[in-house]
Amino acid sequence: MRAAAVLRKRLGRGLYLGLVGFVYAFLLLPLVIVVLASLNAGEYLTFPPEGFSLRWYVSFFNSDPFIDSLVFSLWLAFLCMIIATLLGSMVALYVVRFARKWRDQLRLFILMPLLLPEILTAIALLFFYYRIETVLGGLGLEGVGGAFHKTFLGLLIGHVLVTLPFVFLGLSASLYNFDLSLEEAARSLGADKYTTFRRITLPIVKPGIIAGALLSFIISFDLFNISLLLKATGIVTLPIQLFDYVRFEFDPTAAAVSTVSIVITVIAIVLTEKLVGLRSLRF
């Protein structure tokens, strides 16, 4: 009887691990196909590759439009990460620690960009910028209104709006699980509230902040609909540049660009692990 129970347990565990492995393999298979297709020696984007070559990576790095859009996307994602992390952290601290009556409503309001399709958020922002420009133009402040519509500032605001909820969720989870007795102990030993926050609270909730900041960078780097509707003339992010390219060309350069994006995401995760330590996020 005991042997049969052990056998059933092992069989159940094996089936569970097999199912999990199948799901992960199914999710990761497109990435593997893209990476292999980027090494295709043929003239067209096909799979399996017709031999292996790095010629399409050379084509990518010799393409000024692609390199310019890559640099711009990295810069935009970095600025978005900094602003979203600062704003998201402040909002999370207020909602968790100080908000009382309207806490649930505030949380829903902050998470609203996650509940709406990205294209609707982009259209709403576009209408909002148009309205600002119209109202301020009527007041003789056309230059101020034009600072939002189809400018870098308007695009940055759109990226921050979409990525801020991820920072809020990461830090809120850490704050809800925070042991307040640690802060009380620090205050009883003579530390003021700023020292307590800097020496006790911030180090403990740091993994949540890091996770939110990392997600905001990656998501901003890959945003398409927001960038497509809000970008100014002459401003092109890497996803938009890739979209425009595959409409007219179907060679493996597109796969090489996608592979570079994958590598940048992996590098961001590894650097964060090495520099600030994400080990505390492991379960």
N, C-alpha and C positions, 0 to 999 in steps of 0.2 A: 504493500500500500504506500509506504513511504517512498519507495523507488519510483512508483508511478507518479506520485505528486511531484517529485524532483524532476522527472522527465517532462511532465506537463509544464512545469515552470520554465525549464530550459527551452522547451519548444516555443512557449509563448514569448519568451525573451528574444529568441532567434527571429521569430516572425515580426516582432515589433522593430527590432534593429534592422531587419531586412526592409520593412516598409519605410522606415525613416531614411535608410540609405537610398532607396529607390526615389523617394521624393526629392532628396538633395541632389541626386544625380540628374533627375529630370530638370531641376531648376538651374543647375550649373552647366548642363550640356550645351545650351545656346552660347554661353561664354566661351566654352572650349571650341565650338565650331567657328566662332568669329575669330579667335586667335589663330586657329589652323588656316582659315581662309585668308588671313592677312599674309601668310607665308606662301601663298599660291604663286607658282611661277608662270601660270597662264595669263592670258590677257583679260579674262573676265572673272567676275566674282562667282566662283563655283565651289562646290564641295562634293566629294573629297578633292584636295588640291591636286593640280597637275604638276607635281614636283614642288620643290621648296626653294624660295628665294626671298631676299630682303629688299628687292627692288622697289616695292611699294612703300616701304618705310622711308627709303631715300626720296621717293616722289613726295611723300608727305612733308618731310623736313625741308625739302627744297621749294615747297609751295608757300609763298608769302601770305595768301589769304588764310590758309589753315593755321600757320604759325601765329599770325596776328590775332586770329579769333581765339586760339588757345591761350595766348598771353592775356587777352582781355577777359576771358572766362575765369582764369585763375585769379586775376586781380579783383574781379567782381565778386567771386565766391569768397575771397579772403575778407573783403570789406563787409560783405553780408554776414559772414561768420562773427566778426568782431561786434558789429552793431546788434545782431540778433542775440548774441550771448549776453551782452550788457543789458539790453532791454528785457530779454526773457528771464534773466536772473532776478532783476528788480521786481518784475511782475510776479514771479513765482514766490519770492519772499513776502510780498505784500499779501497775495491771495492766501498762502498757507498760514502765515503768522498773524496777520492783522485783519483781514477781511472776515466779517462775521455774517451779517444778514444777507449780503449779496454774493457770497462766495461761489455758490453753484452757478449763478448767472454769469459771473465774471469768468469762471472757468470755461463755460460753454462759449462765451463770446470770444475768448482767446483762441479756442480750438476750432472756431468756425472755418478758417481756411482749410482745415483738414477734412471738413465735412462737405465742402462744396467742390465740384469739379474745377480743376485748375483753369480751364478755359473761361468759366463763368467769373471767377475771381479776376482774371485778366480783363475781361470785357467791363466788369464793374469798375475797376480801377481806371480804365480808359475813359469811361463816361464821367467818372469823378474828376479826372484831370481836365477834361473838356469843360466841365461845369466851373471848376476853379478858374480856368483861363477866361471863360466868359464873364464871370462875376468880377474878377479883378480887372479885366479889360474895360468893363463899364465904369470902373472907378479910376481909370487912367493908369493902371498898374499892369500893363500888358507884359512887361518884362518879368515881373514876379510870377504871373500865371504861366508864362511860357517856360518857367524853370521846371515844371512838372511834366508837361505833355511832351512826349517823344524826346526825352533827354536822359542823360545818364542818371540823374537824381531820381526821376520817375521810375526808371528801370530798377534802381537799387531799392527803392521803397517797396516795389512789388516783390522782389526777392526776399527782403526782410519779412514782409507780411506772411509769406508762405512758409518760411523756415523758422520763424520765432516760436510757433507751437512746439516744435521738437525740443528746443532748449527748455521751454516751460515744463514739458512733460518730464524731461530728464531730471531737472532740479526739484520739481515738485515731488517726485517719487522719493528722492533722497531726504527731503525735508519732512515728509509724512512719516518716514521711518526713523527720524532723528530722536535720540534720547535727550530730552530737555534737561534731565538731571545733570548732564555734563556741563551745560551752560550755567546752571545754578551753582554747581560746585566751583566753577571758575569765578563767578561773581562773588561767592562767599569768601574766596581767597583774596579778594581785593582787585580783581581785574575789572576795568570798565567795560561797557557794552561793545566798544569798538575793538578793544584787545580780545575780548571773548569771541567776537565774530572772526577776527583774523587768525587767532591761535587755536580755536576749538571748532567753530562751526564750519568755516571755509575748508579746512583740510578734510573734514569728514564728508562734506557734500561735493567735494571736488570731482569724484568720478561722474556724478550726474551732470555737472557743468561740462566736463570734457566730452561726455557722450553726446550731449545736445549740440555742442559746438562742432564736433566732428560731423554729425548728421546734417547740420545746417550748411556746412561747407560742401559736402558731397551732393546734397539735394540742389543747392544753388548752382553748382557746376553743371548739373544735368537738366535744369529747368528749360522747357521748350516753349510752352504756350505763353507764359508770362513774358518771356524775352521776345517772342515773335510779335506780340501786339504792342509792347511798350518800348521797343528799341527805337533809337533815333536813326536817322539816315547816316550810313557809314559805320554804325556800331553793329557788329555781328558776333554773336557768341559761337562757341564751337558746335553745339547741337544744331543751330540754324545753318551754319556753314556746311555741316555734313548733310543736312536735309536738302539744301540747295544743290549740293554736288551730286547726290544720288538721283536727283530728278533728271539729270542729263548724262551722267556717266555711270557705268556699272562695272568698274574695275576694282580690284582688291584694295585700292587706296582707302576706300570707305571702311573696310575691315581693319586696316592699319590704324586709322584714326580712332575707331572704337577700341582697339586694343590699347592704344596710348591712354585713352580715358580710363580703362580698367586698371592699368598700371598706376595711374595717378591716384586713383581711389585706394589701391592696396598700399601705396607708399604713404598716403596720409594716415592710414590705420597703423602701419608699422612704426612710423615716426612718433605718433602719439603714444604708442606702447613703450617705445624706448625712452622718450624724453620726459614724459609726465606719468607714465605707468597706468595702464588700463587693467592691470592684474586684479585690482579690487572689483572690477566689473564682472569677473568670471564667477560662475556659480559652481 
